[in-house]
Amino acid sequence: IEEIVPQCGYCQPGFMMATAALLNKIPQPTDEDMDENITNVCRCATYFRMRKAIHRAAELKMTANQAIQDE
């Protein structure tokens, strides 16, 4: 939401599931990794914002995992 990705919301559940699977497989994905692993279609063409949001999610996940390890 902070990256202003959603528009109509129709594709959001699929992208969220695909992103979760991608981040479990590749914790710091590149744009190419996203293109290869997330094949969902968005009619609103928010792909650039989605990439930005996925990079942010990867960073937040890495920070959270580090905080857990530091405890």
N, C-alpha and C positions, 0 to 999 in steps of 0.2 A: 504494500500500500504506500509506503514511503517513497517508492520510486515511481509512483503513479502509473503502474502497469495496467490495471483493469480498466476496461471500457465497458463492453457489453456483459462480460462475465461468462459467456457461453463456454469458452475453452479453458477457463481457469482451473477447474478440478483436474483435468487431464494434465495440464502443465505442472500443477503442484505435485501430482504423483510422479510424473516423469522427472521433475527436478529433484525430488527426494531420492529417487532411485539413482539418479546421476551423482548426487553428492555422496551417497553411500559407496558408490563405485569409484568415483574420482573426486576426492575432497576439494581440490583446487582446479576445477575444469577451465580449459581455455575456450575461446569462442568456437574453435573447431570441434572440441569435445561436445559442446552443446549442440552444434549442427548435426553431428553424427548420432547422438544419443537421444535427443529430443526431437521427435519427428511430428509432433502435433501441429495442427494448422490453426492459425489465428486470422480470422477474416478482418479484424481491426488493424492488423499489421503492427502490433506493438513489440515486435521481435527485439529491437534495439533496447527498449526499456526492460524487456524480460531479461536480456543478457546482463544488463546492469544490476537488476534485482538478484539474479542468480549469483553473480560475483559477490554481491553484498551478503547474501545468505551464506555463501561459502566462508566468507570472512567471519561472520558472526558465529557460525558453527565451530570454526577453528578456535576462536577466542573462548567460547563456552567449553570446548573440550580441554583447552589448556588450563582454564580455571579449575575444572574438576580434577585434573592431574596434579595441580599445585596444592590441593587440599590435603 
